[in-house]
């Protein structure tokens, strides 16, 4: 018998959101213990780190070397004619 997943997309998003919230809360608590900073200071540290990570991921995905782009265009031209 085939198993049918009865959970909706909303349910999955809610579970993911709950898991993310639990992980974030635990990370803040651990930072507070390690650094002896206040909750707001730890939130600021995490926010800065996340912004840095976002900049890095955006920079790495938006940069396409010219040689690779030329090769891609060439291969596309070969198969589209």
C-alpha positions as a printed NumPy array, in Angstrom:
array([[  0.   ,   0.   ,   0.   ],
       [  1.282,   3.444,  -0.921],
       [  1.768,   5.929,   1.916],
       [  0.025,   9.231,   1.272],
       [  1.476,  12.294,   2.924],
       [ -1.483,  14.11 ,   4.438],
       [  0.509,  17.091,   5.664],
       [ -0.156,  20.249,   3.731],
       [  2.443,  22.666,   2.473],
       [  1.349,  25.037,   5.255],
       [  1.933,  22.331,   7.869],
       [  5.443,  21.706,   6.531],
       [  6.214,  25.411,   6.58 ],
       [  4.929,  25.652,  10.146],
       [  7.114,  22.723,  11.238],
       [ 10.145,  24.293,   9.539],
       [  9.375,  27.63 ,  11.174],
       [  9.032,  26.019,  14.592],
       [ 12.33 ,  24.177,  14.152],
       [ 14.098,  27.359,  13.052],
       [ 12.677,  29.233,  16.042],
       [ 13.854,  26.533,  18.457],
       [ 17.354,  26.509,  16.955],
       [ 17.59 ,  30.311,  17.029],
       [ 16.447,  30.432,  20.648],
       [ 19.022,  27.82 ,  21.626],
       [ 21.775,  29.663,  19.731],
       [ 20.958,  32.919,  21.524],
       [ 20.942,  31.194,  24.908],
       [ 24.305,  29.551,  24.219],
       [ 25.806,  32.851,  23.033],
       [ 24.557,  34.523,  26.203],
       [ 26.253,  31.835,  28.319],
       [ 29.536,  31.988,  26.414],
       [ 29.843,  35.75 ,  25.981],
       [ 27.926,  36.963,  29.036],
       [ 26.245,  39.464,  26.704],
       [ 22.631,  40.503,  26.995],
       [ 19.99 ,  38.967,  24.782],
       [ 19.865,  42.082,  22.594],
       [ 23.657,  42.077,  22.178],
       [ 23.56 ,  38.422,  21.13 ],
       [ 20.748,  39.131,  18.679],
       [ 22.859,  41.916,  17.215],
       [ 25.847,  39.582,  16.841],
       [ 23.715,  36.959,  15.116],
       [ 22.143,  39.581,  12.883],
       [ 25.554,  40.867,  11.822],
       [ 26.761,  37.347,  11.076],
       [ 23.658,  36.503,   9.056],
       [ 24.028,  39.711,   7.042],
       [ 27.657,  38.798,   6.353],
       [ 26.681,  35.268,   5.27 ],
       [ 23.978,  36.68 ,   3.002],
       [ 26.46 ,  39.055,   1.344],
       [ 28.865,  36.172,   0.76 ],
       [ 26.22 ,  33.916,  -0.755],
       [ 24.864,  36.722,  -2.945],
       [ 28.348,  37.625,  -4.155],
       [ 29.229,  34.028,  -5.008],
       [ 26.01 ,  33.378,  -6.933],
       [ 25.929,  36.657,  -8.852],
       [ 29.501,  36.442, -10.158],
       [ 29.921,  34.506, -13.386],
       [ 33.401,  34.44 , -14.908],
       [ 33.523,  35.636, -18.536],
       [ 35.147,  32.438, -19.791],
       [ 32.44 ,  30.214, -18.317],
       [ 29.712,  32.452, -19.733],
       [ 31.33 ,  32.352, -23.188],
       [ 31.57 ,  28.569, -23.048],
       [ 27.938,  28.339, -22.01 ],
       [ 26.872,  30.62 , -24.869],
       [ 28.957,  28.598, -27.337],
       [ 27.47 ,  25.269, -26.224],
       [ 23.964,  26.709, -26.324],
       [ 24.593,  28.005, -29.868],
       [ 25.786,  24.56 , -31.01 ],
       [ 22.576,  22.853, -29.95 ],
       [ 20.099,  25.587, -30.822],
       [ 20.968,  25.846, -34.525]])
